[in-house]
Amino acid sequence: MKKSRLAAIDIGTNSIRCIVVEVDSQGRFMVLDDEKAAVRLGENMAASGAISPPAFARAVDAMSRIRKLIDGLKVSEVEAVATSAVRSASNGVELVGVLTRELGREIRIISGEEEADLVAISARHNFDMSGKRYMIIDIGGGSVEIMSAVANLVESCYSLQLGAVLMTDRFLLSDPVKETEIDKLRRHVRVELKNIFTDEKPIVQSFISSGGTITALASMVMSMRRQVFSSLHGFEVLRSEIVHLLAMLVRKDIKALRSVPGLNPDRADIIVAGLVVIDELMKFFSANIMLVNERGIREGLIIRCMKRLQLLPESSVQRTWKASVLEFARSCHFDEPHSRHVAKIALNIFDELAKEFKLKKTDRKLLEAAALLHDVGYFISYNSHHKHSHHLIRHADLFGFTPREREMTALIARYHRKSLPKKKHDEFARLDAKDQLMVCQLGGVLRLADGLDRRRSGLVEVVALRHDDSAYRLRLLGTEDISVEIFGGNAKKDLFEKSFAGNVVFE
């Protein structure tokens, strides 16, 4: 299978970032390297209007290192762009000339509108936006890109000079910051937004947000919740959490900020300004939930480059979570007929229980995904394959799953065999009580369904479930002798009986 290696370089106000990906013949890509250099091109630009000599030198040094990286990885195509700081600086064109020579490839200075378009490309690629209105937000060091989107259609896009570095240099000059400085910054953000949205402003429930400030925010919230997920991508943050976090951060000086759990010390001096901007944006658009897009501009560049090189179809079928699950399962060479049949049995049982136990559509999604993926651990080894399945799923890049949903799916799959959930299992213990119960219930359903396909022959269907005072009575339809399947069901009904508080009887 022929593979191509591409790189995307984003020269931003706070950092220069480069990703290198490998693309296969079916248009799928895998990140091989992700390099970041915090060069701070925007430092003191609010006063001087130019990129300072130290920042200029840091950028050249970083680009020299990136050149060696992409040459060593034998990258065939490079997309390199410079954004807000270079656009605004009096010596921005000069810097791009020097960096172009250092890289040996063209670097383009792009407009705020093109920057917004790249962010939107990435958001559409990573999130199921069908049937809803979103604001797509990218917060950089110099500018903030704001896009209003309905389903997969971007209605409008704007680029505002509200980046974290720029706002810090302009408004937050004390250490710790003063309340009057915060108030001035808030007023400035509100004025800028009102100048753009002079007519009726869009009201949205959710933001899809990217940029270093966003990932720093998500990392701090994850630490506050004492959660440990394998990725921040798709992580959900509530506006109330931003308000509480900001109230805590504004009281700290730089030294104290550098030790805040989840916050990279390099970002300590600009995080307050970034969070004030996020808070004002969410308040302005009445949004309550923020979804984290870890990819952003660089992924937009990669996708656009793939289309240009005809490595990605111009028009492709809308991505779905189930297609993503099946694609991952097939890459692990799973037993598809068995996994689909187990999913069918599990969903039949779920649907019979849903009303009584107030189970939701999102719970059904987790069960179906776990059922399809429960045996992917065979790809590593038969021994302890339930644990291998858990590890593979929690680290998989599954479209349409938040980090919480991915963790829940992984745990549901883990408990399809061997030991029941225990407090000494770290990942299970970190869940709150409500999620622990859901893992036990859905894990119990999956475990039972897997037992009922003991010979992996698809011989049994659950056609009805009746719950009376003493038992859950499952009526089975079998095409031949199903004594082995009933034996399997009885052997694996333990978690179901414990979680739903009743005996299981097969009829």
PAMIRO-36849 format. One record per atom (N, C-alpha, C): x, y, z; residue in three letters. Coordinates in steps of 0.05 Angstrom, whole numbers, plus 5000, padded with zeros to 4 digits. Layout:
N
XYZAla/...
This chain:
507
501749765000Met/500050005000Met/501850255000Met/501450424980Lys/503150664978Lys/502250864999Lys/504250985012Lys/503751195032Lys/505351445026Lys/504151675033Ser/505451925029Ser/505852065056Ser/507952215059Arg/508452365084Arg/508152665078Arg/506452795094Leu/505953085091Leu/506553225117Leu/507153485115Ala/507553645139Ala/505953905137Ala/505053995160Ala/503654255162Ala/505054425184Ala/505654665177Ile/507054845196Ile/505355095199Ile/504855165225Asp/503255395232Asp/505055585248Asp/505655815237Ile/507356015250Ile/505456215263Ile/505056175289Gly/503056335304Gly/504356545321Gly/502656695335Thr/503656915352Thr/505156805377Thr/504256585387Asn/505556465411Asn/507556255405Asn/506956085385Ser/508655855379Ser/508755785350Ser/510755635342Ile/510955515316Ile/510455215320Ile/508555105305Arg/507854825308Arg/508054685281Arg/508954435282Cys/509154275258Cys/508153995263Cys/506353895247Ile/505653615248Ile/506553475222Ile/507453225225Val/508053055203Val/506152825203Val/504852765181Val/502952545180Val/503652355157Val/502752105159Glu/503051915138Glu/500251845128Glu/499851875102Val/497151835090Val/497251575073Val/495151405077Asp/495051165061Asp/493251215036Asp/492951005020Ser/491551034994Ser/488551074998Ser/487551025021Gln/484651065026Gln/484051335039Gln/486051515041Gly/485651775052Gly/485751795082Gly/486651585096Arg/486951595125Arg/489751685132Arg/489951845153Phe/492651935160Phe/493151895189Phe/495751855195Met/496651805222Met/498852005229Met/498752135252Val/500752335260Val/503252185268Val/505552255255Leu/508152135262Leu/509652305281Leu/509252565279Asp/510752755297Asp/509253015300Asp/509453125324Asp/508153385330Asp/510153555346Asp/511353745332Glu/513453915344Glu/512354195351Glu/513054295374Lys/512154555382Lys/514454715393Lys/514754965385Ala/516755145395Ala/515355405404Ala/515555465430Ala/514255715440Ala/516055955435Ala/515856075411Val/517656285403Val/516756565411Val/514156595417Arg/513056855426Arg/513557085407Arg/512857045382Leu/513157255362Leu/511657515370Leu/509457475385Gly/507757705391Gly/508557855416Gly/510757785430Glu/511457915455Glu/512258215449Glu/511058385465Asn/511458685463Asn/510658805437Asn/509258655420Met/508458765394Met/506358985397Met/504758965418Ala/502759175422Ala/503959455424Ala/506359465435Ala/507759715439Ala/509459795415Ala/510959595404Ser/513059655384Ser/511959625355Ser/510059455351Gly/509059405324Gly/510759225308Gly/512959115320Ala/514858945305Ala/515558705321Ala/516358495307Ile/517458255321Ile/520158315332Ile/520658265357Ser/523158345370Ser/525458175360Ser/527958275361Pro/530258115353Pro/530457845367Pro/530057825394Pro/530157565406Pro/528057365395Pro/525657465391Ala/523457295381Ala/524157205352Ala/525257395336Phe/526057345309Phe/528057115309Phe/530057135327Ala/532156925328Ala/531056655337Ala/529156655356Arg/527956405365Arg/526456275342Arg/525156435326Ala/523656325303Ala/525456195283Ala/527656325277Val/529556215258Val/530755955268Val/531455945294Asp/532555705306Asp/530455475305Asp/527955535311Ala/525855335311Ala/525555225283Ala/525555405263Met/525155315235Met/527455135225Met/529855205234Ser/532155035227Ser/531754745238Ser/530754725262Arg/530254465274Arg/528054315259Arg/525954465252Ile/523654345237Ile/524554245210Ile/526354395197Arg/527454315171Arg/528854045173Arg/530454015194Lys/531853755197Lys/529853535203Lys/527753595218Leu/525753395225Leu/524353295200Leu/523253475183Ile/521753385160Ile/523553255139Ile/526053345137Asp/527853205118Asp/528452925128Asp/528952895154Gly/529552635166Gly/527152445163Gly/524752545164Leu/522352375161Leu/521552345132Leu/523052455114Lys/522652425085Lys/519752515076Lys/519152765085Val/516552885078Val/516552975050Val/514452915035Ser/514352985006Ser/513053255001Ser/511153335018Glu/509653585014Glu/509453735040Glu/509853995039Val/509654165063Val/507754395058Val/505854435076Glu/504154675076Glu/504954845100Glu/505955085095Ala/506955255117Ala/505655525115Ala/504455615137Val/503055875137Val/503856035162Val/503756305159Ala/504156485181Ala/501556635186Ala/500956685212Thr/498356795218Thr/498557075231Thr/497057125252Ser/496557385262Ser/498957565267Ser/500957475283Ala/503257645290Ala/504757735265Ala/505157545247Val/506657605222Val/505057795204Val/502457755204Arg/500657935188Arg/500958215197Arg/501058255224Ser/500958515236Ser/503658655239Ser/505758505240Ala/508458615247Ala/509558775223Ala/510958995230Ser/512159155209Ser/514459005195Ser/515658815209Asn/517758655197Asn/516958365192Asn/514258325189Gly/513258055185Gly/514157935158Gly/514058095137Val/514857995111Val/517857925111Val/519458085125Glu/522258025127Glu/522757755141Glu/521257705163Leu/521557455177Leu/520757215160Leu/518557245145Val/517757025128Val/519856965107Val/521157165096Gly/523257125076Gly/525556965088Gly/526357035112Val/528556885125Val/527756595132Val/525256565142Leu/524356295149Leu/523956125124Leu/523056245102Thr/522756095077Thr/525455985068Thr/527556145070Arg/530256045062Arg/531155825081Arg/530555865107Glu/531355665127Glu/529955395122Glu/527355405115Leu/525755165111Leu/526255045083Leu/526955215064Gly/527355115037Gly/524755065022Gly/522655175033Arg/519955145020Arg/518355405025Arg/516355445008Glu/514755695010Glu/513155705036Glu/513255945049Ile/511456005072Ile/509656235064Ile/507056195067Arg/505156405060Arg/504056545085Arg/503756805082Ile/502256955103Ile/499356945095Ile/497656835113Ile/494856805106Ile/493157005121Ile/490857065109Ser/488957255121Ser/487457125144Ser/486157285161Gly/484457175182Gly/482257005172Gly/481157075148Glu/478956915136Glu/479956645128Glu/482356625116Glu/483456365109Glu/484056195134Glu/485056335154Glu/485556195179Glu/483056075190Glu/480856225189Ala/478256135199Ala/477255895182Ala/477755905157Asp/476955685139Asp/478355425146Asp/480955445152Leu/482555205160Leu/481455085186Leu/480755265205Val/479655165230Val/477055025225Val/475355135208Ala/472755015202Ala/473054745188Ala/475054715170Ile/475654455157Ile/476254245178Ile/477854315197Ser/478554125219Ser/476154055236Ser/474554255243Ala/472154205260Ala/470254015246Ala/469754055220Arg/467953885205Arg/469053605203Arg/471653575202His/472953305200His/472753155226His/472553295248Asn/472753165274Asn/470253145290Asn/468153295283Phe/465753305299Phe/463253255282Phe/461353115293Asp/458753075280Asp/457053325285Asp/456853495265Met/455453745269Met/452653745256Met/451753515248Ser/449153505235Ser/446853585253Ser/445153755242Gly/442653825255Gly/442954025278Gly/445254155281Lys/445554335304Lys/447054595295Lys/446754805311Arg/448255045306Arg/450555065326Arg/452855125315Tyr/455355145332Tyr/456655415326Tyr/458355495346Met/460355695340Met/463055555340Met/464555585319Ile/467255475318Ile/469255695325Ile/470855655345Ile/472555855356Ile/475455765356Ile/477255925347Asp/480155865350Asp/481456105363Asp/482656055387Ile/483956275401Ile/486956235399Ile/488256415385Gly/491156415382Gly/492356625400Gly/494956675395Gly/496356885411Gly/495557165402Gly/495057195376Gly/494457465365Gly/491557505358Gly/490357305346Ser/487557345337Ser/485757125346Ser/483157185344Val/481056985350Val/479356955325Val/479056715315Glu/477356665292Glu/474656555302Glu/472556675292Ile/469756605301Ile/468156535276Ile/466956295277Met/465256215254Met/462656115265Met/460456205252Ser/457856105258Ser/457255885238Ser/456455645249Ala/455955415231Ala/453355275238Ala/451855205217Val/449455035220Val/449954785205Val/449754555220Ala/450554295209Ala/453454325198Ala/453854255173Asn/456654275162Asn/457054535145Asn/455154715147Leu/455354965131Leu/456155195148Leu/458455315141Val/459355555155Val/457955795144Val/456455935162Glu/454756165153Glu/456456415150Glu/458256465170Ser/459756705171Ser/462356655186Ser/464456815180Cys/466856785195Cys/468157065199Cys/469457095222Tyr/470657355229Tyr/473357295243Tyr/475157485240Ser/477757465253Ser/478157725269Ser/478357695296Leu/478657925313Leu/481257925328Leu/482458155333Gln/485058175346Gln/484658155377Gln/483957915385Leu/483357865413Leu/485057635425Leu/487357575412Gly/488957345420Gly/490157385448Gly/490957165461Ala/491757155489Ala/494357325494Ala/496257305475Val/498757455479Val/498157755476Val/496657825455Leu/496058105449Leu/494458235472Leu/492458095482Met/490758205503Met/492358225530Met/494158045534Thr/495858055558Thr/497658305557Thr/498958345534Asp/500758575531Asp/499358835533Asp/496858835524Arg/495359085522Arg/493859155548Arg/492958955563Phe/491159015586Phe/492258915613Phe/493558685614Leu/494158565639Leu/497158605646Leu/497758835658Leu/500458915661Leu/501558875690Leu/499758805708Ser/500558765736Ser/500958465743Ser/502258415765Asp/502658145774Asp/502258125804Asp/500058015814Pro/497857895799Pro/496158115786Pro/494458045767Val/492958235752Val/490958375771Val/490358625764Lys/488458785779Lys/485558745768Lys/483658775786Glu/480858745778Glu/480158955757Glu/481259195760Thr/480659405740Thr/481759335712Thr/484059185711Glu/485159105685Glu/483258895673Glu/482358705689Ile/480458505679Ile/477958635668Ile/476958835683Asp/474458965674Asp/474859105647Asp/477259235644Lys/477759375618Lys/477959175595Lys/479258945600Leu/479358735580Leu/476658635573Leu/474958585593Arg/472258485587Arg/470658685570Arg/470858935578Arg/469359145562Arg/470359155533Arg/473059125530His/474159135503His/473158905486His/473058655498Val/472058425483Val/469058465475Val/467458565494Arg/464658615488Arg/464258815466Arg/465859035466Val/465659235445Val/466359115418Val/468458965417Glu/469358835392Glu/467158655381Glu/465858495398Leu/463758315389Leu/461358465380Leu/460558675395Lys/458258825387Lys/458658975360Lys/461159055355Asn/461759185329Asn/461458995306Asn/461958735310Ile/461758535289Ile/458858445286Ile/457658375309Phe/454858275308Phe/452958505314Phe/452758685295Thr/451058925299Thr/448058855297Thr/447358645281Asp/444658555280Asp/444158345301Asp/442258165296Glu/441657955315Glu/443957755317Glu/444957705341Lys/447257525344Lys/446157235346Lys/447757045335Pro/446956765337Pro/446956675366Pro/444956515374Ile/444856395400Ile/445456095396Ile/447555995410Val/448355715407Val/448655585434Val/448455315434Gln/448855165459Gln/451755095462Gln/453155045440Ser/455854925442Ser/457855075424Ser/460355095434Phe/462655185419Phe/464354935412Phe/465554945388Ile/467754755381Ile/470254935380Ile/472054885399Ser/474255075403Ser/476954945400Ser/478855105389Ser/481555005386Ser/483555225393Ser/486155145395Gly/488255335402Gly/489455255429Gly/491855365434Gly/493355295458Gly/491955375484Gly/490555595484Thr/489055685507Thr/486855485514Thr/485555375493Ile/483355185497Ile/484354925508Ile/486554815498Thr/487654565508Thr/488654605537Thr/489754835543Ala/490754895570Ala/488354905589Ala/486155035581Leu/483755035597Leu/482654755602Leu/482554595581Ala/481454325584Ala/483254155603Ala/485854185601Ser/487654045618Ser/487254115647Ser/486854375653Met/486454465680Met/483754355691Met/481654365674Val/479054265683Val/479153965688Val/480653815671Met/480953525675Met/482253475702Met/484253635709Ser/485653605735Ser/483753665758Ser/482153885754Met/480253955775Met/478253735780Met/477453595759Arg/475453375762Arg/476853115771Arg/479453115772Arg/480952875779Arg/480452655758Arg/480152735733Gln/479852545712Gln/482552495698Gln/482852265686Val/485252205670Val/484352065645Val/484152225623Phe/483452105597Phe/485952105580Phe/485951935559Ser/488251905542Ser/488652145523Ser/486552305520Ser/486652535502Ser/484752755511Ser/485352995503Leu/483553225508Leu/481653265485Leu/482053125463His/480453165439His/477553085444His/475753265440Gly/472853215444Gly/471953255473Gly/473853335490Phe/473253385519Phe/471153605521Phe/469253575540Glu/467153775544Glu/467753935569Glu/467654205566Val/467954385588Val/465454555591Val/464454585615Leu/462054745620Leu/462955035625Leu/461255225618Arg/461955505623Arg/462255555653Arg/460655425670Ser/460855465699Ser/463655385708Ser/464955185696Glu/467655105703Glu/469655315696Glu/469155445673Ile/470955665665Ile/470755895684Ile/468355965692Val/467956185711Val/469356125738Val/469055885748His/470355815773His/473355805771His/474355705749Leu/477255685745Leu/478455965743Leu/477156135728Leu/478156415724Leu/478156555751Leu/476156525767Ala/476056655794Ala/478356565811Ala/479256315808Met/481556215823Met/484156325811Met/484456335785Leu/486956415772Leu/487556705775Leu/485556885775Val/486157175776Val/487357265802Val/487157095822Arg/488357175848Arg/491257095851Arg/492256945831Lys/494956835833Lys/496957015818Lys/499457025828Asp/501557155813Asp/502856955794Asp/504757045777Ile/505856865757Ile/507156615769Ile/508556655791Lys/509856425804Lys/507856215812Lys/505656295823Ala/503556105832Ala/502155985808Ala/501756145787Leu/500456045762Leu/502055815750Leu/504755835751Arg/506455635739Arg/506155365752Arg/504955345776Ser/504655095790Ser/501754995790Ser/500055125775Val/497255035773Val/497054765759Val/495854565771Pro/495654295758Pro/494354315731Pro/495654185711Gly/494554185684Gly/495454405666Gly/496654625678Leu/497454855662Leu/500454845655Leu/501154855630Asn/503854865621Asn/505055125631Asn/507355115646Pro/508455365657Pro/509055575636Pro/509655495611Asp/510255685589Asp/507855865583Asp/505455765590Arg/503055915584Arg/501956075608Arg/503256065630Ala/502256175655Ala/501656475653Ala/503456625638Asp/503156915637Asp/500957005619Asp/499856835602Ile/497756925582Ile/495156775587Ile/495056595606Ile/492656425608Ile/490256595618Ile/490656785636Val/488356935647Val/486957095624Val/488557225608Ala/487357375585Ala/485757195567Ala/486956955561Gly/485656765544Gly/482956675555Gly/482956615581Leu/480456525593Leu/478356745595Leu/479156995599Val/477257215600Val/475957235572Val/477557215551Val/476357225524Val/474356995520Val/475156755527Ile/473256525524Ile/470656575540Ile/470956665565Asp/468656705581Asp/466756915569Asp/467857135559Glu/466257335546Glu/464957235521Glu/466357075505Leu/465156965481Leu/462856785487Leu/463156605507Met/460956425514Met/458556575525Met/459156785541Lys/456956945552Lys/455457095530Lys/456957195511Phe/455757355489Phe/453957185472Phe/454756935467Phe/453056765449Phe/451256575465Phe/451156615492Ser/449456445509Ser/450156145508Ser/452656085503Ala/453555805501Ala/454155695529Ala/453655435532Asn/454155315559Asn/456255095558Asn/456754975534Ile/458554755531Ile/460654825510Ile/463154745517Met/465354785498Met/466654515492Met/466754435467Leu/468054185459Leu/470854255449Leu/472854095457Val/475654155450Val/476454015425Val/477354175405Asn/478554065381Asn/481554095384Asn/482953875389Glu/485853895393Glu/487353945367Glu/486053925344Arg/487453915318Arg/487754205306Arg/485554325298Gly/485654605289Gly/486954655263Gly/488454885261Ile/489454985235Ile/491254785221Ile/493054655235Arg/494954475222Arg/493454245209Arg/491454135222Glu/489953915210Glu/488454015186Glu/487354265187Gly/486054385164Gly/487954395140Gly/490454475145Leu/492454485124Leu/492954205112Leu/493154005130Ile/493653725120Ile/491353635103Ile/488853675111Ile/486553585096Ile/486453735069Ile/486953995069Arg/486954145044Arg/489154045025Arg/491553985036Cys/493753885020Cys/492953605008Cys/491653445024Met/490853175014Met/488853204991Met/487053394993Lys/485153434971Lys/486653534946Lys/488553714950Arg/490053814927Arg/491653594913Arg/492653404929Leu/494253184917Leu/492452944910Leu/489852984912Gln/487852774906Gln/488252524922Gln/489052574947Leu/489252354967Leu/486752324983Leu/484952504980Leu/482352504994Leu/480252574974Leu/478052424973Pro/475852494955Pro/474752774959Pro/474152914938Glu/473053184940Glu/470453184956Glu/468752984950Ser/466252964966Ser/466152684977Ser/465952665003Ser/465852405015Ser/463252385032Ser/462552135038Val/460152085054Val/460552205082Val/458452305093Gln/458552425120Gln/459552215140Gln/461652285156Arg/462752095176Arg/460752045198Arg/460751805208Thr/459051735231Thr/460651585252Thr/459751585276Trp/461151455298Trp/461351155292Trp/459151035281Lys/459150745277Lys/461150665255Lys/461250825234Ala/463250765213Ala/466050785224Ala/466550975242Ser/469251005254Ser/469850765271Ser/467850665287Val/468250425304Val/468950185287Val/467350145265Leu/467849915248Leu/470549925234Leu/471350165226Glu/473950205213Glu/476150125232Glu/475950215257Phe/477950145277Phe/477949845282Phe/475549725285Ala/475349445291Ala/476549275269Ala/476049355244Arg/477249205221Arg/480249235220Arg/481249465229Ser/484149495229Ser/485449305249Ser/483849215269Cys/484749025289Cys/484048735282Cys/482948695257His/482248435247His/480248285265His/478148425273Phe/476148305292Phe/474448095278Phe/473147935293Asp/471247735283Asp/468547885279Asp/468147975254Glu/465848155249Glu/463148015253Glu/462647775243Pro/460047655247Pro/459347615276Pro/461347525292His/460847485321His/460247745335His/461947955329Ser/461648205343Ser/458948345336Ser/458148325310Arg/455548435302Arg/453248285316Arg/453548025318His/451347875330His/451147935360His/453447955374Val/453448025402Val/452148305405Val/452848485387Ala/451648755389Ala/448548745385Ala/447648565367Lys/444748545362Lys/443348435387Lys/444548225400Ile/443248115424Ile/443248325446Ile/445548465450Ala/445848665471Ala/443848895467Ala/443448985443Leu/441549205438Leu/438649115441Leu/438048865435Asn/435348755440Asn/434748765470Asn/436748675486Ile/436348685515Ile/436148965525Ile/437849145515Phe/437849425523Phe/435149545518Phe/434049505494Asp/431549625487Asp/429249535505Asp/429349285514Glu/427349185532Glu/427549315560Glu/429949395568Leu/430449505594Leu/430349815595Leu/430549935572Ala/430950225570Ala/428950395586Ala/426350325582Lys/424250495594Lys/424350465625Lys/424550215635Glu/424450165663Glu/426750305678Glu/429150295665Phe/431550395679Phe/432450665668Phe/430750795652Lys/431251065642Lys/433951075627Lys/434550885611Leu/436950875595Leu/436651055570Leu/438751185563Lys/438551395542Lys/439751295515Lys/439151455495Lys/440251395468Lys/443351395468Lys/444551575483Thr/447451585484Thr/448551335498Thr/447051225518Asp/447950975531Asp/447850745511Asp/445850745493Arg/445650535473Arg/448050545454Arg/448850795447Lys/451250825430Lys/453650695443Lys/454050745469Leu/456450635482Leu/456350335483Leu/453950225488Leu/453749935488Leu/454249815461Leu/453149935440Glu/453649825413Glu/456549835405Glu/457850065411Ala/460650095405Ala/462349885420Ala/461749855446Ala/463249655463Ala/462849375452Ala/460349315444Ala/459849045434Ala/461348995408Ala/461449185390Leu/462949145365Leu/465949125370Leu/466949255392Leu/469849265396Leu/470749085419Leu/468948925431His/469748785456His/472048585452His/472348485428Asp/474548285424Asp/476948395408Asp/477148655404Val/479448755388Val/482048695402Val/482048635428Gly/484448565442Gly/485848315432Gly/484348135418Tyr/485547905405Tyr/487947985387Tyr/487748235377Phe/489848335359Phe/492548335373Phe/492548355399Ile/495048355415Ile/495548065425Ile/493647945438Ser/493947685449Ser/491347575459Ser/490947305458Tyr/488447195469Tyr/488447225499Tyr/490747165512Asn/490947195541Asn/490447485549Asn/488647515568Ser/487847785578Ser/486847965555Ser/485547855535His/484748025512His/482648235520His/481148185542His/479248395551His/480748645560His/483148605573Lys/484748835582Lys/486048975557Lys/486848805538His/487948925513His/485849085498His/483348985498Ser/481149135485Ser/480849405499Ser/480849405525His/480549655540His/482749845532His/485249755531His/487449935525His/487150045496His/486549875477Leu/486349955449Leu/484150165445Leu/481750115458Ile/479450285454Ile/479950565467Ile/481150565491Arg/481450825504Arg/483551005490Arg/485250885473His/487251035458His/486451065429His/484150965421Ala/483350975393Ala/482351245385Ala/482751325360Asp/481751585350Asp/478951535339Asp/476951525356Leu/474251465347Leu/472651725342Leu/471651755318Phe/470051985311Phe/467351985327Phe/466652225337Gly/464052245350Gly/463952165379Gly/466252115392Phe/466352035420Phe/467952235436Phe/466752325458Thr/468252495477Thr/470252315492Thr/472252435505Pro/474152265521Pro/472652095542Pro/470552215554Arg/468952055574Arg/467651825560Arg/466351865537Glu/464951655523Glu/466951435515Glu/469251515506Arg/471251315498Arg/472151155522Arg/472651285545Glu/473451135569Glu/471250945577Glu/468751035577Met/466450865585Met/466250625566Met/466450675540Thr/466350455520Thr/468550245526Thr/470950345531Ala/473250165537Ala/472749995561Ala/471550115582Leu/471049965607Leu/468749765603Leu/466649835589Ile/464449655583Ile/465549405569Ile/467249455549Ala/468449235534Ala/470249065552Ala/471749195569Arg/473549045587Arg/472048835604Arg/469648905613Tyr/468248735632Tyr/466548525618Tyr/466948475593His/465448265579His/466347985587His/468547965602Arg/469547705612Arg/471247745637Arg/471847525649Lys/473647515673Lys/472447685696Lys/474047835710Ser/473147955736Ser/471048175731Ser/469448215752Leu/467448425751Leu/468748685759Leu/467448915754Pro/468649175762Pro/469349185792Pro/471649295798Lys/472549315826Lys/473649595831Lys/473549685855Lys/474649945863Lys/477649955859Lys/478949725860Lys/481849725856Lys/482749755827Lys/480749735808His/481349795780His/481450095777His/483750205771Asp/484150495772Asp/482250655755Asp/481950565729Glu/480250725711Glu/477350715719Glu/476450485730Phe/473650465740Phe/473350635765Phe/475250635783Ala/475050785808Ala/474951085803Ala/476151175781Arg/476151465776Arg/473451575766Arg/471751395757Leu/469051485748Leu/467351565772Leu/465451755766Asp/463651825788Asp/461551595791Asp/460051605812Ala/458251385819Ala/456251325797Ala/455251535784Lys/453251495762Lys/454451345739Lys/456951425731Asp/458251285708Asp/459051005716Asp/459850965741Gln/460550685750Gln/458150505747Gln/455750605755Leu/453350445752Leu/452750385723Leu/453150585706Met/452550535677Met/454550335665Met/457050345673Val/459050145663Val/458149865673Val/457249845698Cys/456349585708Cys/453949475693Cys/451949655689Gln/449549565675Gln/450049495646Gln/451449665632Leu/451949605603Leu/453949385600Leu/455949375618Gly/457849155618Gly/456448895624Gly/454448895642Gly/452848655647Gly/451348555623Gly/450148745609Val/448648675584Val/450548555564Val/452848685559Leu/454748585540Leu/455848305548Leu/456448275573Arg/457548015583Arg/455547795578Arg/452947845584Leu/450847655579Leu/450547595549Leu/450547795533Ala/450147765504Ala/452447595492Ala/454947645502Asp/457247495492Asp/456947205500Asp/455947145524Gly/455546865533Gly/453546725515Gly/451546875505Leu/449446755489Leu/450346705460Leu/452746785453Asp/453946705427Asp/456446545432Asp/456246355450Arg/458546195460Arg/460046055437Arg/458645955417Arg/459945825395Arg/460546005371Arg/459946265375Arg/460546465354Arg/459146385327Arg/456746285330Ser/455346185306Ser/452746335300Ser/452046535317Gly/449646685313Gly/447146525315Gly/447046335333Leu/444746155334Leu/442446255351Leu/442946455368Val/440946545388Val/440046825384Val/437446875387Glu/436447145388Glu/434747175413Glu/434947415425Val/433147485448Val/430747625436Val/428447495438Val/426047605426Val/424147745445Val/424647705471Ala/423047845491Ala/424447835519Ala/423848025535Leu/424848035563Leu/422648125581Leu/422047965601Arg/419948025620Arg/421148045648Arg/420648265662His/421748295689His/419448275709His/419548065726Asp/417548055747Asp/418948085774Asp/417648025796Asp/418748085822Asp/421347935827Asp/421647705816Ser/423947535824Ser/426047505802Ser/425347565777Ala/427247495756Ala/426847655730Ala/428947655714Tyr/428847755687Tyr/428647505669Tyr/426347475656Arg/425947235639Arg/426447305610Arg/428547185599Leu/429247235571Leu/428247015553Leu/426547075534Arg/425546875516Arg/427446865492Arg/428546625487Leu/430546585466Leu/429346445442Leu/430246525419Leu/429546385394Leu/432046265383Leu/432145995379Gly/434545865369Gly/433845705344Gly/435745695325Thr/435245555300Thr/435945255302Thr/437245175324Glu/437944895329Glu/438444865359Glu/439644645366Asp/440244595395Asp/441944825406Asp/441044975426Ile/442545205437Ile/443345155466Ile/443644905473Ser/444344855501Ser/447044965508Ser/448944975489Val/451545095494Val/451345395499Val/449545525483Glu/449145815486Glu/447845875513Glu/445945715521Ile/444645755548Ile/446745715570Ile/448445515567Phe/450645475586Phe/452345725587Phe/453045835564Gly/454646075562Gly/453346315575Gly/450746335571Gly/449246555583Gly/449146535613Gly/448746285623Asn/448646245652Asn/451446305665Asn/453546235650Ala/456246285660Ala/456946585662Ala/455546745645Lys/456347025644Lys/454147225651Lys/452247125667Lys/450047305675Lys/450547445702Lys/452847395714Asp/453347495741Asp/453247795743Asp/454647945725Leu/454648235727Leu/451948355722Leu/450448235703Phe/447648325697Phe/445948305722Phe/446048065735Glu/444448015759Glu/445148205781Glu/447748255784Lys/448648435806Lys/447748725800Lys/447948815775Ser/447449095768Ser/444449155766Ser/442848965758Phe/439949005755Phe/438348875778Phe/439748765798Ala/438548655822Ala/436248455816Ala/436948245803Gly/435048035798Gly/436247795783Gly/435047565786Asn/436047325772Asn/435347325743Asn/437047205726Val/436447165698Val/435546885693Val/433246855679Val/432146585672Val/431746585642Val/432646365629Phe/432346335600Phe/429946165594Phe/428346245575Glu/426046095568Glu/426146025538Glu/
